[in-house]
Amino acid sequence: MLRFVLFVFLCCWVPQRGRAQEFKCLDLSVPRQAVRDFGQYAKAIAKSPAKLGHLNKRDGAYLLVFSGVTAALIATDTQVSDSITADEGDRRASRYASNILVGAAIGTSTIKYIVGCHEHNRQRRDDAVREWESMGFGLGSVGALKYIFRRQRPGPGSNGDFFDGQTSFPSGHSAIATAWAAVLGEEYPGYLWRYLALGGAGVTSVLRVTARQHYPSDVFVGGMIGHLTGAYICRDHKCREAPPRAETGPATHSVERVRWSQYGSPHDPDSAVNVARQQFCDSISESEDAASRCAK
């Protein structure tokens, strides 16, 4: 891990020293934002029990379904796990495959960060940071629950008992994969990337069960924690590109004059840029009032 951190440092920060005014890969805004987001995330978790008594009907229904599915899975965990008759080689292959998929998620975000630094693309760099945050926060939440519930892992003579000194519940692999998938699905428009990422997260969870490293309820709860973490990181559409803002003053450069001659005046509600902004706001807003505020 230390060698990897040094590699990223040498690839990203050192070449940027001579161009400090243009773009910094490892500037102070990155760790500051991570610390700020972590503080907000921890505060949201601490306040969540107080909000249970003020849930709306939809959230209450979601919580009821989640609790019912979790209880049903816990009741049948040992039966499902004992029915997996794969030999040791197949279980080892499932374990390696799940590790590879999680490593691919982490590696993809790392490559995105390095490429964003190399291309001086702040948006790509920030996307990678959000993906890291979602995976780290999700894993931290799961890690705390592991040492609270201390559930037995599947194996000979195991009944999946809680408070027995092991760390089966919830699944960290599922939390990492699903958190990454949730953020990736928000960063890129359309359903292709969303379904591919969620499909990979689902495969990772299934592999943890077939490897007999976790029970079905472990991966279900871990996946839900990861999904909620990714949704929190992307709250208020943070993971989507902001709509283009109309200029308030006259264009002073020839490039600006050419652009407005092509796309229309920023003060004209029927110009192409304002129509595009309105369509973007309509697509991400839940009501007409919210879309109107977004467009302004």
Protein Blocks (a to p, Z undefined) as FASTA:
>chain_A
ZZmmmmmmmmmmmmmmmmmmmocfklcklmmmmmmmmmmmmmmmmmmmmmmmmccfklmm
mmmmmmmmmmmmmmmmmmmmmmpmcdfklmmmmmmmmmmmmmmmmmmmmmmmmmmmmnop
aklmmmmmmmmmmmmmmmmmmmmmmmmnopacedehiahiahiopafbccfklmmmmmmm
mmmmmmpgcjklmmmmmmmmmmmmmmmmmnopacfklmmmmmmmmmmmmmmmmgghlmpc
cdddddfbdcfbfklmmmmmmnopfklmkbmklmmmmmmmmmmpcbfklmmmmmZZ
